[in-house]
Amino acid sequence: MSLDLQAAASKRMRRGIITLAAIAAVLAVIVVLLLVFGGGKKDTAKNPDTGAGKPAPAVTETPSDAYTAPQKWVKLPEGTGKSNGLPIKFPKTDEGAAAMMESVIRTSWSIDPADIEKAVSAYSAPQDTDALRAAIPQAVAGNRQTAGMPTDGPVPHGASFIAIPIAVQWTHQDDTHVRVSVDTRVVTNAGNGSENKTQLVSMAGMAVWNGDDWKNTSLPPGKQPEPFDIGSDGFNSAGWKAIQEGDRK
């Protein structure tokens, strides 16, 4: 009888561990999309409104004599395919993994659920897809809150939420796993005549080679490189490689 009770208790414990792991995975996904997953965040200068609901070029204003040029630049490769209009099929290199993660940020950090859905379909690891799709409403609400707008209802006139990756760094784990950190400038406008606001955010994800392309999977919260804008003190010492835009879209 005691053996039966012990076996039942062990079974319940294993089931509980699995359930907690699943909950943790979903929470991690939500936190990623809410822009606070495992990363640093800092406010920078406000940017003037262009009058069209679009942010002006989001460059933190610093005196010219305080500008420190990036020591490292990287030209991220293009994807050779498309999925829902988004680039996919990045090369099996560290730079290819970073390019995929940069595309994740550009497309999934949004207040438009359709944009996030496209990004989830294009870039998520298969085991994360269902949890990510379920988290889209919370992600939209969180991003709207970050921008200072109501979390539901019509988007205010002139409101916007734009993520602009400006730098990356990575750690090669093995041939199929690359940990990628992205330094992102997030420009938001609450609408109705509000001023644009800029935040710098640092996040990391794991790029996993899945058959013929890189896919993104979340990492547990942990220490991230501090976010710095290009030209600011600390950008180079934090290990960032500035993204050379060129003709990338």
C-alpha positions in Angstrom: 0.0 0.0 0.0 2.8 2.4 0.9 4.5 1.7 -2.4 1.2 2.5 -4.2 1.0 5.8 -2.3 4.6 6.6 -3.0 4.1 5.9 -6.8 1.0 8.1 -6.8 2.8 10.9 -5.1 5.7 10.7 -7.5 3.3 10.8 -10.4 1.6 13.9 -9.0 4.9 15.5 -8.4 6.0 14.8 -12.0 2.7 16.2 -13.3 3.1 19.3 -11.2 6.6 19.9 -12.4 5.4 19.6 -16.0 2.5 22.0 -15.4 4.8 24.5 -13.7 7.2 24.3 -16.7 4.4 24.9 -19.1 3.2 27.9 -17.1 6.7 29.3 -16.9 7.1 28.9 -20.7 3.9 30.8 -21.4 4.8 33.5 -18.9 8.2 33.9 -20.5 6.6 34.2 -23.9 4.3 36.9 -22.6 7.1 38.8 -21.0 9.1 38.7 -24.2 6.3 40.3 -26.1 5.8 42.9 -23.4 9.3 44.2 -23.9 10.6 43.4 -20.4 11.8 39.8 -20.9 15.2 39.3 -19.3 16.5 42.6 -20.4 17.4 46.1 -19.5 15.3 49.2 -20.4 16.1 52.9 -20.2 14.4 56.1 -21.4 16.1 58.4 -23.8 15.3 61.8 -25.2 11.8 62.5 -26.5 11.5 62.9 -30.2 9.4 65.5 -32.0 6.1 64.5 -33.6 6.1 64.4 -37.4 2.4 65.3 -37.4 1.6 62.0 -39.3 1.5 59.6 -36.4 5.0 58.4 -37.3 8.1 58.9 -35.1 10.8 61.1 -36.3 14.2 59.4 -36.7 14.7 58.1 -33.2 18.3 59.2 -32.5 19.2 60.3 -29.0 20.6 63.8 -29.2 24.1 64.1 -27.8 26.7 66.8 -28.3 29.0 66.1 -31.3 32.1 66.0 -29.1 30.4 63.3 -26.9 29.8 60.9 -29.8 31.7 57.7 -29.6 31.8 55.8 -32.9 30.9 52.1 -32.8 34.0 49.9 -32.9 32.1 47.0 -34.5 29.6 46.9 -37.3 27.7 43.9 -38.8 25.9 43.6 -42.1 23.2 41.1 -41.4 22.3 38.8 -44.3 19.0 38.8 -46.1 16.5 35.9 -45.9 16.2 34.1 -49.2 12.4 33.3 -48.8 9.2 34.9 -47.6 6.4 33.9 -45.2 3.4 36.2 -45.0 5.7 38.9 -46.5 8.4 38.4 -43.8 11.9 37.3 -44.6 12.8 33.7 -43.8 15.5 31.2 -44.9 18.4 32.9 -43.3 21.9 31.3 -43.7 23.1 28.8 -41.2 25.7 31.2 -39.7 25.8 33.2 -36.5 25.0 36.3 -38.5 22.0 34.5 -40.0 20.7 33.6 -36.5 21.1 37.3 -35.5 19.3 38.4 -38.7 16.3 36.2 -37.8 16.2 37.5 -34.3 16.4 41.1 -35.6 13.4 40.3 -37.8 11.5 38.9 -34.8 11.9 42.2 -33.0 10.9 44.4 -35.9 7.7 42.5 -36.6 6.5 41.1 -33.3 6.9 44.1 -31.1 3.7 45.8 -32.3 0.3 46.9 -31.2 -1.3 45.2 -34.2 -2.3 41.6 -33.4 -2.1 40.6 -37.1 1.5 41.7 -37.3 2.4 39.6 -34.2 0.5 36.6 -35.6 2.6 36.8 -38.8 5.8 36.9 -36.8 4.7 34.0 -34.6 4.0 31.9 -37.7 7.2 32.9 -39.4 9.8 32.7 -36.6 8.6 30.7 -33.6 10.0 27.3 -32.7 7.2 24.7 -33.2 6.9 23.9 -29.5 6.3 27.6 -28.7 3.8 28.5 -31.4 0.6 27.7 -29.5 1.6 29.5 -26.3 2.7 32.5 -28.3 -0.5 32.7 -30.2 -2.5 32.5 -27.0 -0.4 35.3 -25.5 -1.0 37.8 -28.4 -3.9 39.6 -26.7 -1.8 40.2 -23.6 1.2 41.2 -25.7 -0.9 43.8 -27.6 -2.4 45.2 -24.3 1.1 45.4 -22.7 2.6 47.1 -25.7 -0.2 49.6 -25.8 0.2 50.3 -22.1 4.0 50.8 -22.6 3.1 53.4 -25.2 0.7 55.2 -22.8 -2.5 54.4 -24.7 -5.6 52.5 -23.5 -5.0 48.7 -23.4 -8.2 48.0 -25.4 -10.6 49.7 -27.8 -9.7 51.7 -30.9 -6.1 52.8 -31.3 -6.0 56.6 -30.6 -5.4 58.9 -33.6 -1.7 59.2 -34.3 -0.7 56.5 -31.9 2.3 54.3 -32.9 4.7 51.7 -31.6 7.8 51.0 -33.6 10.8 48.8 -32.6 14.1 49.6 -34.3 16.9 47.1 -33.7 20.2 49.0 -33.7 22.7 46.5 -32.6 23.3 42.8 -31.8 25.7 40.4 -30.2 25.7 36.7 -30.0 27.2 33.7 -28.3 27.7 30.6 -30.5 26.5 27.6 -28.5 26.9 24.9 -31.2 26.1 24.4 -34.9 22.3 24.6 -34.2 22.0 27.0 -31.2 23.1 30.6 -31.1 22.1 32.9 -28.2 21.4 36.4 -29.7 21.0 39.7 -27.8 19.4 42.6 -29.6 19.7 46.3 -28.6 16.5 48.0 -29.7 15.2 51.5 -29.8 11.5 51.5 -29.1 9.7 54.7 -30.3 6.1 55.1 -29.1 3.4 57.7 -29.3 0.2 57.6 -27.3 -1.7 59.5 -29.9 -4.0 62.5 -29.9 -1.2 65.0 -30.2 1.2 63.3 -27.8 5.0 63.6 -28.1 7.0 60.6 -29.3 9.0 58.8 -26.5 12.0 56.6 -26.9 13.2 53.7 -24.8 16.2 51.5 -25.2 15.6 47.8 -24.6 18.0 44.8 -24.4 16.6 41.3 -24.8 17.9 37.9 -25.7 16.5 34.7 -27.3 17.9 31.4 -28.5 18.1 30.9 -32.3 17.6 27.2 -33.0 18.3 25.6 -36.4 15.1 23.8 -37.4 15.5 21.8 -40.6 16.3 24.5 -43.0 15.9 27.8 -41.1 16.5 29.6 -37.8 13.6 29.7 -35.3 13.3 31.7 -32.1 12.7 30.2 -28.7 12.6 32.0 -25.4 15.2 32.0 -22.7 14.6 32.1 -18.9 15.0 35.7 -17.6 18.6 36.5 -16.8 21.3 39.1 -17.1 21.4 40.9 -20.4 23.8 43.3 -21.9 22.8 46.9 -20.9 21.1 48.8 -23.8 23.0 51.8 -25.2 22.2 54.0 -28.1 24.7 54.2 -31.0 27.3 56.9 -30.2 26.7 56.8 -26.5 29.2 56.0 -23.7 29.0 52.3 -23.0 27.9 51.0 -26.4 31.3 49.5 -27.2 32.1 48.3 -23.7 28.8 46.5 -23.6 29.9 44.4 -26.6 27.3 45.7 -29.1 27.8 45.4 -32.9 26.0 48.2 -34.7 23.7 47.0 -37.5 24.7 48.3 -40.8 21.4 48.9 -42.5 22.4 49.2 -46.2 19.6 47.9 -48.4 17.9 45.7 -45.7 14.2 46.0 -45.5 
